[in-house]
Amino acid sequence: GILRNRGLSIKIYIAGNASSAYIHELFALADRQGVSDLVNYKGVLSRKEAIALASQCSIGLVPHLPYGNNLAAWPVKMMEYMALGLPLVYSNLPSHMSIAAGREIGLSVDATQPMQIANAIERLMLDPHLRRRASEAGKKAVTEMYNWGLESKKLLGLYEKVLRR
């Protein structure tokens, strides 16, 4: 709604498991904001379908709220979006910030503040140079750090260490 009021009509695609009550509430809110035509709920997707959907997008959103698993977990979706070259709008949670540390993969926001999320989306959409830099930085981070080839070596090293004991 904030973005539409600024003259930007940006579609959002949402996928995943959610109750019908939640989806109804989501679309009621979108309708009240005058953006129901821009909200697309795709339901539960296979991994392949989710990657195909994300690859058609311009920005990856990871606005996790500051509670539960979000406080410590590394969101796989964040790294998948980076691998696809999507510039990110992500939460300023410690786990998210540790992934982004020293990289320009997108813009961090307080996910409890819709205005911050809207400002970050607007900035990325209106600045193709920033979007391209974030895209390249994300792909580079995945290539150099966040990939199974490198992580598997760490995991095997841990197993060897534990098994020696």
MDTraj code that builds the backbone (N, CA, C; nanometers):
import mdtraj as md
import numpy as np

residues = "GLY ILE LEU ARG ASN ARG GLY LEU SER ILE LYS ILE TYR ILE ALA GLY ASN ALA SER SER ALA TYR ILE HIS GLU LEU PHE ALA LEU ALA ASP ARG GLN GLY VAL SER ASP LEU VAL ASN TYR LYS GLY VAL LEU SER ARG LYS GLU ALA ILE ALA LEU ALA SER GLN CYS SER ILE GLY LEU VAL PRO HIS LEU PRO TYR GLY ASN ASN LEU ALA ALA TRP PRO VAL LYS MET MET GLU TYR MET ALA LEU GLY LEU PRO LEU VAL TYR SER ASN LEU PRO SER HIS MET SER ILE ALA ALA GLY ARG GLU ILE GLY LEU SER VAL ASP ALA THR GLN PRO MET GLN ILE ALA ASN ALA ILE GLU ARG LEU MET LEU ASP PRO HIS LEU ARG ARG ARG ALA SER GLU ALA GLY LYS LYS ALA VAL THR GLU MET TYR ASN TRP GLY LEU GLU SER LYS LYS LEU LEU GLY LEU TYR GLU LYS VAL LEU ARG ARG".split()
xyz = np.array([
    [0.0806, -0.1190, 0.0000],
    [0.0000, 0.0000, 0.0000],
    [0.0854, 0.1261, 0.0000],
    [0.1924, 0.1240, 0.0770],
    [0.2832, 0.2389, 0.0839],
    [0.3420, 0.2662, -0.0539],
    [0.3869, 0.1609, -0.1204],
    [0.4487, 0.1773, -0.2519],
    [0.3475, 0.2218, -0.3573],
    [0.2287, 0.1657, -0.3526],
    [0.1263, 0.2069, -0.4501],
    [0.0924, 0.3543, -0.4311],
    [0.0879, 0.3992, -0.3061],
    [0.0604, 0.5410, -0.2795],
    [0.1711, 0.6306, -0.3341],
    [0.2885, 0.5743, -0.3550],
    [0.4008, 0.6491, -0.4131],
    [0.4057, 0.6357, -0.5652],
    [0.3069, 0.5668, -0.6211],
    [0.3014, 0.5500, -0.7660],
    [0.3727, 0.4266, -0.8170],
    [0.4120, 0.3372, -0.7281],
    [0.4805, 0.2137, -0.7686],
    [0.3869, 0.0951, -0.7495],
    [0.3610, 0.0229, -0.8550],
    [0.2783, -0.0971, -0.8472],
    [0.3696, -0.2178, -0.8617],
    [0.4098, -0.2722, -0.7493],
    [0.5058, -0.3820, -0.7475],
    [0.4380, -0.5090, -0.6991],
    [0.4407, -0.6123, -0.7805],
    [0.3796, -0.7395, -0.7437],
    [0.4637, -0.8100, -0.6383],
    [0.3942, -0.8836, -0.5520],
    [0.4625, -0.9665, -0.4534],
    [0.4106, -1.1088, -0.4682],
    [0.5046, -1.2023, -0.4691],
    [0.4712, -1.3436, -0.4779],
    [0.5042, -1.4080, -0.3449],
    [0.4085, -1.4816, -0.2920],
    [0.4236, -1.5473, -0.1632],
    [0.3968, -1.6957, -0.1835],
    [0.4810, -1.7785, -0.1239],
    [0.4619, -1.9224, -0.1339],
    [0.4902, -1.9852, 0.0016],
    [0.4307, -2.0974, 0.0243],
    [0.4554, -2.1702, 0.1478],
    [0.3268, -2.2173, 0.2117],
    [0.3438, -2.2905, 0.3184],
    [0.2307, -2.3488, 0.3897],
    [0.1681, -2.2438, 0.4807],
    [0.0398, -2.2219, 0.4655],
    [-0.0319, -2.1272, 0.5498],
    [-0.1776, -2.1729, 0.5607],
    [-0.2368, -2.1451, 0.6738],
    [-0.3765, -2.1836, 0.6932],
    [-0.4656, -2.0991, 0.6023],
    [-0.5813, -2.1521, 0.5713],
    [-0.6742, -2.0758, 0.4876],
    [-0.7188, -1.9489, 0.5597],
    [-0.7266, -1.9538, 0.6931],
    [-0.7626, -1.8341, 0.7701],
    [-0.6563, -1.7259, 0.7534],
    [-0.5299, -1.7667, 0.7572],
    [-0.4205, -1.6699, 0.7401],
    [-0.4236, -1.6088, 0.6003],
    [-0.4439, -1.6919, 0.4989],
    [-0.4483, -1.6422, 0.3604],
    [-0.5668, -1.5473, 0.3438],
    [-0.6796, -1.5821, 0.4029],
    [-0.7967, -1.4940, 0.3967],
    [-0.7647, -1.3599, 0.4625],
    [-0.6996, -1.3639, 0.5789],
    [-0.6602, -1.2416, 0.6501],
    [-0.5620, -1.1596, 0.5660],
    [-0.4668, -1.2272, 0.5019],
    [-0.3687, -1.1600, 0.4176],
    [-0.4369, -1.0855, 0.3032],
    [-0.5298, -1.1520, 0.2356],
    [-0.5965, -1.0873, 0.1228],
    [-0.6950, -0.9794, 0.1682],
    [-0.7534, -0.9955, 0.2866],
    [-0.8401, -0.8897, 0.3401],
    [-0.7569, -0.7641, 0.3671],
    [-0.6378, -0.7824, 0.4241],
    [-0.5482, -0.6694, 0.4485],
    [-0.5043, -0.6060, 0.3166],
    [-0.4683, -0.6899, 0.2196],
    [-0.4278, -0.6387, 0.0881],
    [-0.5422, -0.5606, 0.0241],
    [-0.6640, -0.6098, 0.0404],
    [-0.7804, -0.5405, -0.0152],
    [-0.8001, -0.4047, 0.0525],
    [-0.7867, -0.4007, 0.1861],
    [-0.7994, -0.2731, 0.2586],
    [-0.6925, -0.1732, 0.2156],
    [-0.5735, -0.2236, 0.1790],
    [-0.4644, -0.1367, 0.1348],
    [-0.4740, -0.1024, -0.0142],
    [-0.5690, -0.1659, -0.0825],
    [-0.5869, -0.1395, -0.2253],
    [-0.4826, -0.2050, -0.3133],
    [-0.4276, -0.3170, -0.2675],
    [-0.3216, -0.3838, -0.3438],
    [-0.3485, -0.5325, -0.3682],
    [-0.4719, -0.5768, -0.3500],
    [-0.4992, -0.7201, -0.3652],
    [-0.4646, -0.7698, -0.5055],
    [-0.4688, -0.6798, -0.6036],
    [-0.4320, -0.7183, -0.7401],
    [-0.2818, -0.7432, -0.7551],
    [-0.2035, -0.7007, -0.6566],
    [-0.0577, -0.7158, -0.6644],
    [-0.0054, -0.8329, -0.5809],
    [-0.0906, -0.8923, -0.4991],
    [-0.0492, -1.0015, -0.4102],
    [-0.0855, -1.1347, -0.4744],
    [0.0143, -1.2194, -0.4894],
    [-0.0043, -1.3498, -0.5522],
    [0.0417, -1.4593, -0.4575],
    [-0.0520, -1.5357, -0.4048],
    [-0.0177, -1.6480, -0.3177],
    [-0.0141, -1.7741, -0.4025],
    [0.0992, -1.8407, -0.4051],
    [0.1199, -1.9566, -0.4909],
    [0.1014, -2.0904, -0.4196],
    [0.0767, -2.0869, -0.2888],
    [0.0581, -2.2112, -0.2148],
    [0.1910, -2.2792, -0.1863],
    [0.1819, -2.4076, -0.1568],
    [0.3019, -2.4858, -0.1284],
    [0.3623, -2.5284, -0.2625],
    [0.4902, -2.4969, -0.2802],
    [0.5593, -2.5287, -0.4051],
    [0.6692, -2.6309, -0.3791],
    [0.6989, -2.7089, -0.4804],
    [0.8159, -2.7960, -0.4725],
    [0.9392, -2.7066, -0.4746],
    [1.0518, -2.7623, -0.4389],
    [1.1766, -2.6847, -0.4418],
    [1.2014, -2.6295, -0.5823],
    [1.1810, -2.7128, -0.6813],
    [1.2022, -2.6715, -0.8201],
    [1.1076, -2.5575, -0.8582],
    [0.9812, -2.5679, -0.8191],
    [0.8839, -2.4633, -0.8490],
    [0.9180, -2.3329, -0.7763],
    [0.9633, -2.3454, -0.6517],
    [0.9991, -2.2260, -0.5733],
    [1.1174, -2.1532, -0.6364],
    [1.2172, -2.2277, -0.6787],
    [1.3341, -2.1672, -0.7436],
    [1.2927, -2.1032, -0.8761],
    [1.2066, -2.1703, -0.9509],
    [1.1595, -2.1143, -1.0790],
    [1.0834, -1.9839, -1.0559],
    [0.9998, -1.9798, -0.9528],
    [0.9255, -1.8571, -0.9219],
    [1.0216, -1.7459, -0.8813],
    [1.1127, -1.7761, -0.7905],
    [1.2081, -1.6743, -0.7430],
    [1.2939, -1.6208, -0.8574],
    [1.3289, -1.7069, -0.9505],
    [1.4156, -1.6633, -1.0605],
    [1.3467, -1.5629, -1.1527],
    [1.2155, -1.5506, -1.1431],
    [1.1418, -1.4541, -1.2243],
    [1.1258, -1.3193, -1.1537],
    [1.1728, -1.3114, -1.0294],
    [1.1527, -1.1911, -0.9484],
    [1.2701, -1.0945, -0.9612],
    [1.2481, -0.9719, -0.9157],
    [1.3503, -0.8674, -0.9202],
    [1.4239, -0.8514, -0.7880],
    [1.3565, -0.8837, -0.6783],
    [1.4114, -0.8661, -0.5437],
    [1.3692, -0.9862, -0.4600],
    [1.4565, -1.0290, -0.3706],
    [1.4215, -1.1325, -0.2746],
    [1.3914, -1.0687, -0.1402],
    [1.2753, -1.0981, -0.0847],
    [1.2375, -1.0434, 0.0450],
    [1.2564, -1.1479, 0.1542],
    [1.3272, -1.1107, 0.2588],
    [1.3471, -1.1976, 0.3751],
    [1.3238, -1.1128, 0.5010],
    [1.2003, -1.0643, 0.5182],
    [1.1705, -0.9761, 0.6316],
    [1.1261, -1.0553, 0.7550],
    [1.2139, -1.1376, 0.8071],
    [1.1792, -1.2198, 0.9225],
    [1.1635, -1.1340, 1.0474],
    [1.0615, -1.1645, 1.1233],
    [1.0342, -1.0918, 1.2470],
    [1.1248, -1.1408, 1.3591],
    [1.1532, -1.0564, 1.4568],
    [1.2509, -1.0896, 1.5619],
    [1.1956, -1.1789, 1.6732],
    [1.1663, -1.3037, 1.6388],
    [1.1260, -1.3999, 1.7413],
    [1.1503, -1.5420, 1.6926],
    [1.1513, -1.6352, 1.7885],
    [1.1659, -1.7769, 1.7577],
    [1.2945, -1.8098, 1.6848],
    [1.2821, -1.9049, 1.5923],
    [1.3966, -1.9522, 1.5129],
    [1.4649, -1.8401, 1.4360],
    [1.3887, -1.7389, 1.4006],
    [1.4442, -1.6289, 1.3207],
    [1.5639, -1.5622, 1.3882],
    [1.5704, -1.5699, 1.5199],
    [1.6786, -1.5022, 1.5920],
    [1.8141, -1.5697, 1.5724],
    [1.8144, -1.6988, 1.5421],
    [1.9416, -1.7700, 1.5321],
    [1.9636, -1.8405, 1.3981],
    [1.8568, -1.8810, 1.3341],
    [1.8699, -1.9627, 1.2127],
    [1.9186, -1.8810, 1.0938],
    [1.9960, -1.9460, 1.0103],
    [2.0353, -1.8874, 0.8826],
    [1.9274, -1.9245, 0.7814],
    [1.8594, -1.8271, 0.7247],
    [1.7534, -1.8606, 0.6302],
    [1.8103, -1.9101, 0.4973],
    [1.7796, -2.0341, 0.4644],
    [1.8252, -2.0934, 0.3384],
    [1.7759, -2.0086, 0.2211],
    [1.6529, -1.9587, 0.2339],
    [1.5941, -1.8771, 0.1281],
    [1.6842, -1.7580, 0.0943],
    [1.7482, -1.7021, 0.1934],
    [1.8351, -1.5862, 0.1715],
    [1.9504, -1.6237, 0.0783],
    [2.0099, -1.7398, 0.1032],
    [2.1229, -1.7833, 0.0198],
    [2.0768, -1.8299, -0.1173],
    [1.9571, -1.8887, -0.1241],
    [1.9029, -1.9268, -0.2542],
    [1.8775, -1.8029, -0.3398],
    [1.8221, -1.6988, -0.2796],
    [1.7994, -1.5749, -0.3528],
    [1.9315, -1.5150, -0.4000],
    [2.0326, -1.5203, -0.3134],
    [2.1642, -1.4679, -0.3517],
    [2.2194, -1.5471, -0.4702],
    [2.2069, -1.6790, -0.4654],
    [2.2564, -1.7634, -0.5750],
    [2.1864, -1.7299, -0.7062],
    [2.0590, -1.6905, -0.6975],
    [1.9839, -1.6525, -0.8169],
    [2.0155, -1.5111, -0.8638],
    [2.0950, -1.4391, -0.7841],
    [2.1301, -1.3025, -0.8208],
    [2.0250, -1.2002, -0.7836],
    [1.9406, -1.2349, -0.6869],
    [1.8396, -1.1385, -0.6438],
    [1.8970, -1.0471, -0.5364],
    [1.8880, -0.9176, -0.5548],
    [1.9247, -0.8274, -0.4459],
    [1.8227, -0.8474, -0.3345],
    [1.8655, -0.8321, -0.2111],
    [1.7787, -0.8657, -0.0986],
    [1.7315, -0.7450, -0.0191],
    [1.6134, -0.7597, 0.0362],
    [1.5653, -0.6782, 0.1467],
    [1.5509, -0.7786, 0.2592],
    [1.6344, -0.7639, 0.3615],
    [1.6413, -0.8651, 0.4666],
    [1.6380, -0.7996, 0.6040],
    [1.6017, -0.8789, 0.7032],
    [1.5900, -0.8294, 0.8407],
    [1.7256, -0.7954, 0.8992],
    [1.7239, -0.7006, 0.9910],
    [1.8483, -0.6633, 1.0588],
    [1.8737, -0.7514, 1.1812],
    [1.8303, -0.8760, 1.1739],
    [1.8547, -0.9729, 1.2805],
    [2.0006, -1.0173, 1.2757],
    [2.0575, -1.0535, 1.3905],
    [2.1986, -1.0952, 1.3920],
    [2.2302, -1.2072, 1.2927],
    [2.1426, -1.3070, 1.2811],
    [2.1690, -1.4177, 1.1885],
    [2.1724, -1.3696, 1.0435],
    [2.0841, -1.2792, 1.0086],
    [2.0819, -1.2251, 0.8721],
    [2.2034, -1.1352, 0.8482],
    [2.2339, -1.0552, 0.9478],
    [2.3466, -0.9620, 0.9351],
    [2.4796, -1.0367, 0.9243],
    [2.4900, -1.1539, 0.9891],
    [2.6151, -1.2295, 0.9789],
    [2.6364, -1.2809, 0.8371],
    [2.5303, -1.3137, 0.7684],
    [2.5408, -1.3572, 0.6283],
    [2.5812, -1.2390, 0.5407],
    [2.5237, -1.1238, 0.5695],
    [2.5472, -1.0050, 0.4874],
    [2.6744, -0.9295, 0.5236],
    [2.7360, -0.9646, 0.6349],
    [2.8499, -0.8888, 0.6883],
    [2.9551, -0.8576, 0.5819],
    [2.9802, -0.7287, 0.5623],
    [3.0846, -0.6848, 0.4704],
    [3.0504, -0.7010, 0.3240],
    [2.9268, -0.7369, 0.2951],
    [2.8863, -0.7555, 0.1560],
    [2.7719, -0.6592, 0.1261],
    [2.7597, -0.6185, 0.0061],
    [2.6491, -0.5306, -0.0339],
    [2.5456, -0.6129, -0.1098],
    [2.4790, -0.7044, -0.0385],
    [2.3845, -0.7963, -0.1025],
    [2.2435, -0.7398, -0.1104],
    [2.2236, -0.6231, -0.0532],
    [2.0920, -0.5612, -0.0526],
    [2.0814, -0.4649, 0.0631],
    [1.9612, -0.4518, 0.1162],
    [1.9351, -0.3551, 0.2218],
    [1.8716, -0.4230, 0.3423],
    [1.9227, -0.3926, 0.4603],
    [1.8652, -0.4486, 0.5827],
    [1.7586, -0.3545, 0.6361],
    [1.6585, -0.4135, 0.6995],
    [1.5462, -0.3373, 0.7535],
    [1.5040, -0.3948, 0.8880],
    [1.4346, -0.3137, 0.9642],
    [1.3639, -0.3618, 1.0819],
    [1.2313, -0.4145, 1.0283],
    [1.2132, -0.5450, 1.0301],
    [1.0959, -0.6073, 0.9681],
    [0.9655, -0.5728, 1.0378],
    [0.9728, -0.5108, 1.1544],
    [0.8503, -0.4676, 1.2222],
    [0.8050, -0.3297, 1.1734],
    [0.8830, -0.2708, 1.0827],
    [0.8549, -0.1355, 1.0334],
    [0.8226, -0.1380, 0.8830],
    [0.6955, -0.1445, 0.8464],
    [0.6579, -0.1511, 0.7042],
    [0.7183, -0.0388, 0.6199],
    [0.7329, 0.0790, 0.6777],
    [0.7895, 0.1913, 0.6018],
    [0.9340, 0.1616, 0.5614],
    [1.0106, 0.0996, 0.6507],
    [1.1495, 0.0644, 0.6171],
    [1.1531, -0.0371, 0.5028],
    [1.0635, -0.1353, 0.5086],
    [1.0583, -0.2362, 0.4022],
    [1.0225, -0.1688, 0.2701],
    [0.9212, -0.0837, 0.2718],
    [0.8796, -0.0131, 0.1499],
    [0.9916, 0.0746, 0.0965],
    [1.0602, 0.1470, 0.1847],
    [1.1707, 0.2330, 0.1410],
    [1.2808, 0.1516, 0.0751],
    [1.3139, 0.0360, 0.1323],
    [1.4201, -0.0483, 0.0765],
    [1.3800, -0.1036, -0.0596],
    [1.2559, -0.1500, -0.0713],
    [1.2082, -0.2011, -0.2003],
    [1.2126, -0.0898, -0.3045],
    [1.1628, 0.0258, -0.2674],
    [1.1613, 0.1397, -0.3609],
    [1.3035, 0.1758, -0.4045],
    [1.3928, 0.1815, -0.3089],
    [1.5310, 0.2188, -0.3420],
    [1.5925, 0.1201, -0.4401],
    [1.5725, -0.0096, -0.4155],
    [1.6278, -0.1104, -0.5068],
    [1.5608, -0.1038, -0.6446],
    [1.4307, -0.0850, -0.6465],
    [1.3604, -0.0826, -0.7750],
    [1.3978, 0.0397, -0.8586],
    [1.4263, 0.1508, -0.7934],
    [1.4556, 0.2736, -0.8668],
    [1.6039, 0.2950, -0.8949],
    [1.6886, 0.2087, -0.8393],
    [1.8331, 0.2249, -0.8580],
    [1.8919, 0.0983, -0.9219],
    [1.8937, 0.0921, -1.0559],
    [1.9435, -0.0289, -1.1221],
    [2.0904, -0.0587, -1.0913],
    [2.1701, 0.0442, -1.0637],
    [2.3114, 0.0217, -1.0315],
    [2.3241, -0.0476, -0.8951],
    [2.2473, -0.0029, -0.7981],
    [2.2463, -0.0663, -0.6660],
    [2.1969, -0.2098, -0.6769],
    [2.0901, -0.2305, -0.7545],
    [2.0348, -0.3645, -0.7745],
    [2.1393, -0.4562, -0.8377],
    [2.2114, -0.4081, -0.9370],
    [2.3135, -0.4898, -1.0041],
    [2.4295, -0.5220, -0.9101],
    [2.4750, -0.4218, -0.8327],
    [2.5846, -0.4462, -0.7373],
    [2.5440, -0.5497, -0.6329],
    [2.4219, -0.5374, -0.5823],
    [2.3736, -0.6322, -0.4816],
    [2.3601, -0.7714, -0.5418],
    [2.3139, -0.7782, -0.6634],
    [2.3001, -0.9061, -0.7337],
    [2.4361, -0.9742, -0.7472],
    [2.5337, -0.8999, -0.7948],
    [2.6679, -0.9552, -0.8147],
    [2.7325, -0.9936, -0.6814],
    [2.7124, -0.9111, -0.5780],
    [2.7704, -0.9403, -0.4471],
    [2.7098, -1.0673, -0.3876],
    [2.5803, -1.0860, -0.4061],
    [2.5151, -1.2064, -0.3554],
    [2.5653, -1.3314, -0.4245],
    [2.5748, -1.3264, -0.5570],
    [2.6260, -1.4435, -0.6309],
    [2.7691, -1.4740, -0.5903],
    [2.8491, -1.3700, -0.5733],
    [2.9892, -1.3885, -0.5332],
    [2.9972, -1.4523, -0.3943],
    [2.9150, -1.4068, -0.3018],
    [2.9165, -1.4624, -0.1657],
    [2.8811, -1.6108, -0.1662],
    [2.7836, -1.6477, -0.2476],
    [2.7446, -1.7887, -0.2550],
    [2.8559, -1.8713, -0.3187],
    [2.9173, -1.8169, -0.4222],
    [3.0258, -1.8885, -0.4900],
    [3.1459, -1.9076, -0.3984],
    [3.1801, -1.8032, -0.3228],
    [3.3013, -1.8067, -0.2412],
    [3.2811, -1.8608, -0.1001],
    [3.1590, -1.8512, -0.0453],
    [3.1404, -1.8876, 0.0953],
    [3.0238, -1.9797, 0.1228],
    [2.9090, -1.9475, 0.0700],
    [2.7857, -2.0149, 0.1094],
    [2.7432, -2.1169, 0.0049],
    [2.8150, -2.2274, 0.0021],
    [2.7789, -2.3336, -0.0907],
    [2.8114, -2.4680, -0.0280],
    [2.7449, -2.5710, -0.0743],
    [2.7588, -2.7013, -0.0138],
    [2.9000, -2.7579, -0.0307],
    [2.9649, -2.7261, -0.1388],
    [3.1014, -2.7755, -0.1590],
    [3.1932, -2.7343, -0.0450],
    [3.1855, -2.6095, -0.0031],
    [3.2675, -2.5609, 0.1077],
    [3.2135, -2.6072, 0.2424],
    [3.0821, -2.6025, 0.2581],
    [3.0222, -2.6407, 0.3857],
    [3.0391, -2.7895, 0.4139],
    [3.0370, -2.8730, 0.3106],
    [3.0530, -3.0173, 0.3319],
    [3.1911, -3.0487, 0.3886],
    [3.2931, -2.9749, 0.3482],
    [3.4277, -2.9955, 0.4024],
    [3.4299, -2.9640, 0.5516],
    [3.3615, -2.8560, 0.5903],
    [3.3542, -2.8209, 0.7319],
    [3.2804, -2.9281, 0.8106],
    [3.1701, -2.9765, 0.7539],
    [3.0908, -3.0784, 0.8215],
    [3.1693, -3.2088, 0.8355],
    [3.2387, -3.2492, 0.7305],
    [3.3205, -3.3707, 0.7379],
    [3.4325, -3.3542, 0.8393],
    [3.4918, -3.2359, 0.8464],
    [3.5944, -3.2086, 0.9466],
    [3.5399, -3.2209, 1.0874],
    [3.4204, -3.1723, 1.1083],
    [3.3567, -3.1841, 1.2397],
    [3.3312, -3.3302, 1.2731],
    [3.2790, -3.4070, 1.1782],
    [3.2560, -3.5490, 1.2017],
    [3.3856, -3.6208, 1.2374],
    [3.4921, -3.5922, 1.1639],
    [3.6206, -3.6561, 1.1920],
    [3.6681, -3.6215, 1.3321],
    [3.6538, -3.4989, 1.3707],
    [3.6951, -3.4536, 1.5033],
    [3.6156, -3.5253, 1.6119],
    [3.4854, -3.5324, 1.5945],
    [3.3990, -3.5980, 1.6939],
    [3.4282, -3.7475, 1.7006],
    [3.4456, -3.8101, 1.5841],
    [3.4683, -3.9544, 1.5824],
    [3.6052, -3.9927, 1.6403],
    [3.7035, -3.9043, 1.6324],
    [3.8350, -3.9323, 1.6908],
    [3.8272, -3.9383, 1.8420],
    [3.7363, -3.8620, 1.8995],
    [3.7212, -3.8594, 2.0451],
    [3.6665, -3.9919, 2.0913],
])
top = md.Topology()
chain = top.add_chain()
for i, resn in enumerate(residues, 1):
    res = top.add_residue(resn, chain, resSeq=i)
    for name in ("N", "CA", "C"):
        top.add_atom(name, md.element.get_by_symbol(name[0]), res)
traj = md.Trajectory(xyz[None], top)
